Amino acid sequence: MEIAIALISIVPTMATLIVTILNNRRMSSFDSLKKALEKYQLTTDKRFLISELSEIKQGIEKNEQQKALIHEAKDEYNGFGGNSYVDTMYNDLLRAGKL
């Protein structure tokens, strides 16, 4: 009888523990996926910005929609932790009035 009572009290605790472990594994997988997607987007933004900013630097003019897209990509790039020579290129062109 004592064993049955002990088992009855252990089962809910074990069930909670198992659910918690499974949820943590799932969250860990989602966190890993989120980090991978953010790294991919950071790289995509960086490539886009380098390409567009290089063209502007070479004298190729961009229309207002293209400039708006550059500003949006730059904000997203920095939001994901991007901080490099892209910032220098961007700021130089901004000061020159080309953005």
C-alpha positions in Angstrom: 0.0 0.0 0.0 2.8 2.4 0.9 4.5 1.7 -2.5 1.3 2.5 -4.3 0.9 5.8 -2.4 4.6 6.7 -3.2 4.1 5.9 -6.8 0.9 8.0 -6.9 2.8 11.0 -5.5 5.8 10.5 -7.8 3.9 10.1 -11.1 2.6 13.8 -11.4 6.1 15.1 -10.5 7.7 12.8 -13.1 5.1 13.8 -15.7 5.8 17.5 -15.0 9.5 16.9 -15.3 9.2 15.0 -18.6 7.0 17.8 -20.1 9.4 20.5 -18.9 12.4 18.6 -20.5 10.6 18.1 -23.8 9.5 21.8 -23.9 13.1 22.9 -23.2 14.4 20.8 -26.0 11.7 22.2 -28.3 12.6 25.7 -27.3 16.3 25.0 -27.7 15.6 23.8 -31.3 13.5 27.0 -32.0 16.2 29.2 -30.5 18.8 27.5 -32.7 16.7 27.9 -35.7 16.0 31.6 -34.9 19.7 32.2 -34.4 20.5 30.6 -37.8 17.9 32.6 -39.6 19.1 35.8 -38.0 22.7 35.0 -39.0 21.5 34.3 -42.6 19.5 37.6 -42.7 22.5 39.5 -41.3 24.6 38.1 -44.1 22.0 38.8 -46.7 21.6 42.4 -45.5 25.4 42.9 -45.5 25.7 41.6 -49.1 22.8 43.8 -50.3 24.2 46.9 -48.6 27.7 46.4 -49.9 26.4 45.9 -53.4 24.1 48.9 -53.3 26.5 51.2 -51.4 29.4 50.3 -53.8 27.2 51.2 -56.8 26.3 54.6 -55.2 30.0 55.2 -54.5 30.8 54.5 -58.2 28.3 57.2 -59.2 25.2 55.1 -59.9 22.2 57.0 -58.7 19.3 55.3 -56.8 15.7 56.4 -56.8 13.9 57.2 -53.5 12.4 53.7 -53.2 15.8 52.1 -53.6 17.2 54.6 -51.0 14.4 53.7 -48.6 15.1 50.0 -49.0 18.8 50.7 -48.3 17.9 52.5 -45.0 15.5 49.7 -44.0 18.2 47.1 -44.7 20.8 49.1 -42.7 18.4 49.3 -39.7 17.7 45.6 -39.9 21.5 44.9 -40.3 22.3 46.8 -37.2 19.4 45.3 -35.3 20.9 41.9 -35.9 24.2 43.1 -34.5 25.9 44.1 -37.8 28.6 46.7 -37.2 31.5 46.8 -39.6 32.9 48.7 -42.6 29.3 48.7 -43.9 28.6 51.4 -41.3 31.5 53.4 -42.5 30.5 53.2 -46.2 26.9 54.1 -45.3 27.8 57.0 -43.1 30.3 58.4 -45.6 27.6 58.3 -48.3 25.0 59.8 -46.0 27.3 62.7 -45.1 28.0 63.3 -48.8 24.2 63.6 -49.4 24.0 60.6 -51.7 21.6 58.7 -49.5 
